[in-house]
Amino acid sequence: MAHALFPQVPASTLSTSTPKRRPPILPRSSVAAQFPPSSAVLIVGGGLAGLSAATHLHAANLPFILLESSDSLGGRVRTDAVDGFLLDRGFQILLTAYPEARRALDFPPLALQPFYPGALVFHSGRFHRVADPFRRPIDSLFSLSNPIGSIPDKLLVGLHRLRASISFASSNTETTIHRRLVALGFSPSIINRFFRPFLAGIFFDPELSTSSRLFDFIFQCLADGDNALPALGIGAIPAQIAANLPSHSIRLGTMVASIVPGDTLEVILDGGEILAADMGIIVAVEQPEAERLLPQIIADTSKRPGRSTVCIYFVADRAPVDEPVLILNGSGEGIVNNMCFPTNVAASYGPAGGPALVSVSVVGDGGGMRRSDEDLAAEVVRELGGWFGSEEVRSWRHLKTYRIGFAQPNQTPPTNLTAKDPRVGDRIYVCGDHWSSATFDGALLSGRRAAEALIRDLVP
């Protein structure tokens, strides 16, 4: 992907790199003496935000019970094993420069496998390369004459890449991504052929109406690190966090029906079981579920429809591209937004020496539930036949389709990505990517902030 195109984000807008620090270790007597021995903080939701909150409570010696409705942890960040392949639930990548991820994760055991620092863009019946001018200067030089933007566009990319590398601060003014790109001087050619499909693959927003602050943050992270896949799939990230938590504090298959506020704060489970929450509740589920449990957090911004995507996996006898590169649809036609061959990035995503795994992303609902997975897969194959040749793709076998109705919260301006107080009621706290930035980093950061707020309130 194109790395480090834009200036560094000011500290006042989103988090920037900070050294690792552990939460305060509190003596058990400082808190537990105030509550019955059976008391524990209740965490609703076992995605990245809930796991992050649990990690910080555990490090502070506070007992907790994490309630997860599904059969596994990770929320939207999960990987399935199907026919010898690793299938992430939707196309997801880890940006190694995410500051909270650097704090929370141990990267070496994840065996992160990087993508090529650039992209191939399909336009006018051919593939054209876009490369990071600093990491792949020769590739970038050869791409100057291709139709993915003008030569001035590419020089402008290099200029902003240089500014990013010396920590040039961007404006605090919030606008949309599209308006930011226009203000920076980019032409419609490079916006429509490169930035639109590239950013739609990140924000699921082909209109580029997402907050420019989130855009700046992502591109600064791309400047400072790689975009990568863990060798064992994106689900290795929550698995690593969960491995450091006490297993007896985690309850899977446990759906929360309601939260009852008041002097005796309680959680009512689907089966009718009632759990006391004297020490507090951290609600760490995705936005629609959080608003069901806590109607008081519904705001005008909640009326914006969430972002959705469909990810279709195929098995191919071979990959027609042998690089670990993201491929973008810059033609302005068809339903495919981006694709890649995950086994080119990490061979462990497929059987050793076996066929290739193909991952194709569609932004939106792919025609809705009225359209079968088979029909959608057939249209994708027809479309990609125009990219790689019909003979090449005809033999691809449809493996699985993931329809992610709520892939991300809608973060169209105006937003409040860093200043939301996790406290939303007496002993009730909220976290998640909808309470911060719509990124892995935002989820991890918001979970830490919710736990720290609860700890401060319990231990004045």
C-alpha positions in Angstrom: 0.0 0.0 0.0 1.0 3.6 -0.3 2.8 4.4 2.9 3.2 7.6 4.8 1.6 9.9 2.3 0.4 12.5 4.8 1.5 14.6 7.7 1.7 13.3 11.3 -1.5 13.5 13.3 -1.4 16.1 16.2 -1.5 14.6 19.6 -4.7 16.5 20.2 -6.6 14.4 17.7 -5.7 10.8 18.0 -3.2 8.8 20.1 0.4 8.7 18.9 3.2 6.4 19.8 3.9 6.1 23.5 6.2 3.8 25.4 4.7 0.8 26.9 3.5 1.1 30.5 1.6 -1.3 32.7 -1.5 -0.4 34.6 -1.0 0.3 38.3 -0.8 -2.8 40.5 -3.1 -2.3 43.4 -3.1 -4.3 46.6 -6.3 -6.4 46.7 -7.2 -5.1 50.1 -7.5 -1.5 48.7 -10.6 -2.5 46.7 -11.8 -5.9 47.7 -12.4 -4.9 51.3 -15.2 -2.6 50.1 -17.1 -5.4 48.4 -18.3 -9.0 49.2 -15.7 -11.7 48.3 -17.8 -12.8 45.3 -17.8 -9.3 43.8 -16.2 -8.7 40.4 -16.3 -6.2 37.6 -18.6 -7.4 34.8 -17.3 -7.0 31.2 -19.9 -7.4 28.5 -18.3 -8.4 25.3 -15.1 -10.3 24.4 -13.8 -8.4 21.4 -10.6 -6.4 21.4 -12.1 -3.7 23.7 -13.4 -6.1 26.3 -10.1 -8.1 26.3 -8.1 -4.9 26.7 -10.3 -3.8 29.6 -9.9 -7.2 31.2 -6.1 -7.1 30.8 -5.9 -3.8 32.6 -8.2 -4.9 35.4 -6.3 -8.1 35.8 -3.0 -6.2 36.0 -4.5 -4.0 38.7 -5.6 -7.1 40.7 -9.3 -6.4 40.2 -11.4 -9.5 39.8 -13.6 -9.5 36.7 -16.0 -11.8 34.8 -16.1 -11.4 31.0 -19.4 -12.3 29.4 -19.2 -13.2 25.7 -22.4 -14.2 23.8 -20.6 -16.3 21.1 -18.6 -19.5 21.3 -15.2 -17.7 21.1 -13.4 -14.5 21.9 -12.4 -11.8 19.4 -15.7 -10.2 18.3 -15.3 -9.2 14.7 -11.6 -10.1 14.8 -11.7 -13.9 14.3 -10.3 -16.5 12.1 -11.9 -19.8 11.0 -10.2 -23.0 9.8 -11.9 -24.3 6.7 -10.6 -27.2 4.5 -7.0 -26.5 5.6 -7.2 -22.7 5.0 -7.3 -19.8 7.5 -10.2 -17.5 6.8 -10.4 -14.2 8.6 -13.9 -13.0 9.1 -13.6 -10.2 6.6 -10.4 -8.7 5.1 -8.4 -7.3 8.0 -4.8 -6.3 8.5 -2.7 -5.2 11.5 -0.8 -1.9 11.1 2.3 -2.5 13.1 2.7 1.2 14.0 -0.6 1.3 15.9 0.6 2.8 19.2 -1.9 1.0 21.4 -1.2 -2.3 19.6 2.5 -1.8 20.3 1.7 -1.3 23.9 -0.7 -4.3 24.2 0.7 -7.0 21.9 3.8 -9.0 21.7 4.6 -8.9 18.0 7.3 -11.6 17.6 5.1 -14.5 18.6 2.4 -13.3 16.1 5.0 -14.0 13.3 3.7 -11.0 11.3 4.0 -11.3 7.6 4.1 -7.9 5.7 2.3 -6.8 2.6 4.2 -5.2 -0.3 4.4 -1.4 0.5 2.2 -0.4 -2.4 -0.6 -1.8 -4.5 -1.6 -3.0 -7.9 -4.4 -1.0 -9.4 -6.6 -2.4 -12.1 -7.5 0.3 -14.6 -8.2 0.3 -18.4 -7.8 -3.4 -18.7 -4.3 -3.5 -17.1 -2.6 -3.6 -13.7 -0.6 -0.5 -12.7 1.7 -0.3 -9.7 1.6 2.3 -7.0 4.6 2.1 -4.6 5.9 3.9 -1.5 8.5 6.2 -3.0 10.8 5.8 0.1 10.5 2.0 0.6 10.4 1.1 -3.1 12.0 4.1 -4.9 12.7 2.2 -8.2 9.2 0.9 -8.4 7.9 4.3 -7.7 10.1 5.8 -10.4 8.8 3.4 -13.0 5.2 4.1 -12.0 5.5 7.9 -12.8 4.1 7.5 -16.3 1.2 5.2 -15.5 -2.4 6.5 -15.5 -3.0 6.2 -11.8 -2.8 10.0 -11.3 -0.7 12.6 -13.0 3.1 13.2 -12.5 2.3 16.2 -10.3 0.0 13.8 -8.2 2.9 11.5 -7.7 5.3 14.3 -6.9 2.8 15.5 -4.3 2.6 12.0 -2.8 6.4 12.1 -2.4 6.2 15.5 -0.8 3.7 14.4 1.8 5.7 11.2 2.3 8.7 13.3 3.1 6.7 15.6 5.5 5.4 12.6 7.3 8.8 11.1 7.7 10.0 14.3 9.6 6.8 14.4 11.7 5.2 17.4 10.0 2.0 18.2 12.0 -1.3 18.2 10.1 -4.2 20.6 10.6 -6.6 20.1 13.5 -9.4 21.0 11.2 -11.8 18.1 10.7 -13.4 17.6 7.3 -14.1 14.5 5.1 -11.4 12.5 3.5 -12.5 13.6 0.1 -12.3 17.2 1.0 -8.9 16.7 2.6 -7.5 15.1 -0.6 -8.8 17.9 -2.8 -7.4 20.5 -0.4 -4.0 18.8 -0.5 -4.0 19.3 -4.3 -4.7 15.7 -5.6 -6.5 15.4 -8.9 -9.7 13.5 -9.5 -7.6 10.9 -11.4 -5.6 9.7 -8.4 -8.5 10.2 -6.0 -10.9 8.0 -8.0 -8.4 5.4 -9.3 -6.3 4.9 -6.2 -7.5 6.7 -3.0 -11.1 5.7 -3.4 -10.7 1.9 -3.6 -7.7 1.9 -1.2 -9.5 3.8 1.5 -12.9 2.1 0.9 -11.0 -1.1 1.8 -10.1 0.4 5.1 -13.2 2.4 6.1 -15.8 0.6 3.9 -16.8 4.1 2.7 -16.5 4.6 -1.1 -17.8 8.1 -0.8 -14.8 9.1 1.3 -17.0 10.8 3.8 -15.2 9.5 6.8 -13.4 11.9 9.2 -10.1 13.3 7.9 -8.7 12.9 11.4 -9.1 9.1 11.2 -7.6 9.2 7.7 -4.5 11.1 8.9 -4.0 8.7 11.8 -4.1 5.6 9.5 -1.7 7.1 7.1 0.7 8.1 9.8 0.7 4.5 11.0 1.3 3.4 7.4 4.3 5.7 7.4 5.8 4.3 10.6 5.3 0.6 10.1 4.0 -2.3 7.9 0.6 -3.6 7.2 0.7 -7.3 8.0 -1.1 -10.6 8.7 -0.3 -12.8 11.7 0.9 -16.2 10.5 -2.0 -17.9 12.3 -4.7 -15.4 11.1 -6.1 -12.2 12.5 -7.7 -14.2 15.3 -4.3 -14.7 16.8 -4.4 -11.1 18.1 -7.3 -11.6 20.6 -6.0 -15.2 21.3 -2.7 -13.7 22.5 -4.5 -11.2 24.8 -6.8 -13.9 26.2 -4.0 -16.3 26.9 -2.8 -13.9 29.6 -6.2 -13.8 31.4 -7.5 -16.3 34.0 -9.8 -18.7 32.1 -12.2 -19.0 35.1 -13.0 -15.3 34.6 -14.4 -15.8 31.1 -17.9 -17.1 30.3 -18.6 -17.9 26.6 -22.1 -18.5 25.2 -23.5 -16.0 27.7 -25.9 -13.4 26.3 -26.8 -10.3 28.3 -30.5 -9.5 28.0 -30.4 -6.2 30.0 -28.6 -4.0 32.4 -30.5 -2.8 35.4 -29.0 0.4 36.9 -29.6 1.7 40.4 -28.2 1.1 43.8 -28.1 -2.6 43.2 -26.5 -2.6 39.7 -27.3 -5.9 38.0 -26.9 -7.7 34.7 -29.7 -10.0 33.6 -28.7 -12.9 31.3 -30.8 -14.4 28.6 -31.7 -17.4 30.7 -32.9 -15.2 33.6 -29.8 -15.5 35.7 -29.0 -12.2 37.6 -25.5 -11.1 38.3 -24.7 -8.4 40.8 -22.3 -5.7 39.5 -21.3 -3.9 42.7 -17.9 -3.1 41.4 -19.1 -1.8 38.0 -20.0 -2.9 34.4 -17.9 -2.3 31.3 -20.0 -2.6 28.2 -17.6 -3.6 25.3 -19.9 -4.7 22.5 -20.3 -3.2 19.1 -22.4 0.0 18.7 -25.9 -1.5 17.9 -25.7 -3.9 20.8 -24.3 -1.2 23.2 -27.2 1.1 22.3 -29.7 -1.8 23.0 -28.2 -2.3 26.4 -27.6 1.4 27.2 -30.2 3.5 25.4 -28.8 6.6 27.2 -25.7 6.5 24.9 -27.8 6.9 21.7 -26.9 10.3 20.0 -27.7 11.9 16.8 -24.6 10.3 15.3 -26.1 6.9 16.0 -28.7 7.5 13.2 -25.9 7.1 10.7 -25.9 3.7 9.1 -23.0 1.5 10.1 -20.5 0.4 7.5 -20.9 -3.1 6.0 -18.8 -5.4 3.8 -18.8 -8.8 2.2 -15.7 -11.0 2.0 -15.7 -13.9 -0.5 -13.0 -16.6 -0.3 -12.0 -18.9 -3.2 -9.4 -21.6 -3.7 -7.3 -21.4 -6.8 -4.9 -23.9 -8.3 -2.4 -21.1 -8.4 -2.2 -17.4 -7.7 -1.9 -15.4 -11.0 0.1 -12.8 -9.0 3.0 -14.0 -7.0 3.6 -11.0 -4.8 2.2 -10.3 -1.3 0.3 -7.3 -2.7 -3.1 -5.7 -2.3 -5.0 -5.4 -5.6 -7.4 -2.4 -6.0 -10.2 -1.9 -8.5 -9.4 1.5 -10.0 -11.7 1.1 -13.0 -14.8 2.6 -11.4 -16.8 -0.5 -12.6 -18.0 -3.7 -11.0 -18.6 -4.7 -7.4 -15.1 -5.8 -6.4 -13.3 -3.2 -4.3 -10.1 -4.9 -3.4 -8.6 -8.4 -3.3 -5.4 -10.3 -2.4 -4.0 -13.8 -2.2 -3.4 -14.3 1.6 -1.2 -17.3 0.9 1.2 -15.0 -0.9 1.5 -12.9 2.3 1.6 -15.8 4.7 1.9 -19.3 3.4 0.4 -20.6 6.6 -3.0 -19.4 5.5 -3.2 -22.6 3.3 -2.0 -26.2 3.2 1.7 -26.6 2.8 2.5 -26.7 -0.9 -1.1 -26.6 -1.8 -3.4 -24.3 -3.7 -3.8 -20.5 -3.2 -6.3 -18.7 -1.1 -8.2 -15.8 -2.8 -9.8 -13.1 -0.7 -12.2 -10.7 -2.4 -13.8 -7.7 -0.7 -17.1 -6.0 -1.7 -18.0 -2.8 0.1 -21.6 -2.7 1.2 -24.0 -5.6 1.4 -23.3 -7.1 -2.0 -27.0 -6.9 -3.0 -28.4 -7.9 0.4 -29.6 -11.2 1.8 -32.0 -11.7 -1.2 -28.9 -12.6 -3.2 -27.4 -16.0 -2.5 -23.7 -16.5 -1.8 -23.5 -18.6 -5.0 -24.8 -15.8 -7.2 -22.5 -13.3 -5.6 -19.5 -15.5 -6.0 -20.4 -16.2 -9.6 -20.5 -12.4 -10.3 -17.2 -11.9 -8.7 -15.7 -14.7 -10.8 -17.1 -13.1 -14.0 -15.7 -9.7 -13.0 -12.3 -11.0 -12.1 -12.2 -12.9 -15.4 -11.8 -9.5 -17.0 -8.8 -8.9 -14.7 -6.9 -12.2 -14.9 -8.5 -13.9 -17.9 -11.6 -16.1 -17.8 -9.5 -19.3 -18.2 -7.5 -18.4 -15.1 -10.5 -17.8 -12.8 -13.0 -20.3 -14.1 -11.6 -23.1 -12.0 -11.7 -21.1 -8.8 -13.7 -22.9 -6.1 -16.0 -20.8 -3.9 -15.0 -21.6 -0.3 -16.9 -19.3 2.0 -18.7 -16.0 2.1 -18.8 -13.7 5.1 -21.4 -11.0 5.2 -20.5 -8.5 7.9 -23.6 -6.2 8.4 -21.8 -4.1 11.0 -18.2 -3.9 10.1 -17.4 -0.5 11.5 -19.3 2.4 13.0 -19.9 5.4 10.7 -17.4 8.1 11.6 -18.5 10.9 9.3 -17.7 14.4 10.7 -18.3 15.8 13.2 -16.7 13.2 15.4 -15.3 13.0 18.9 -12.7 10.3 18.5 -10.7 10.8 21.7 -12.6 12.9 24.2 -15.6 10.6 25.0 -15.8 9.8 28.7 -16.2 6.1 29.2 -18.5 6.8 32.2 -22.1 6.8 31.1 -23.8 6.1 34.4 -23.1 5.2 38.0 -20.5 2.4 37.8 -21.3 1.9 34.1 -18.6 2.3 31.5 -18.5 2.0 27.7 -15.7 1.1 25.3 -15.3 -0.1 21.7 -14.3 1.3 18.3 -17.6 3.3 18.3 -16.3 5.1 21.4 -13.0 5.9 19.9 -11.5 5.5 16.3 -12.9 2.7 14.1 -9.6 0.7 14.2 -8.0 -2.1 16.1 -6.1 0.6 17.9 -9.2 2.5 18.8 -10.8 -0.6 20.3 -7.7 -1.5 22.4 -7.3 2.1 23.5 -10.9 2.5 24.6 -10.8 -0.7 26.6 -7.8 0.6 28.5 -9.5 3.9 29.1 -12.6 2.3 30.4 -10.7 0.1 32.8 -8.5 3.0 34.0 -11.7 5.1 34.7 -13.2 2.3 36.7 -10.0 1.8 38.7 -9.8 5.6 39.4 -13.4 5.5 40.6 -12.9 2.5 42.8 -9.6 3.7 44.3 -9.8 7.5 44.8 
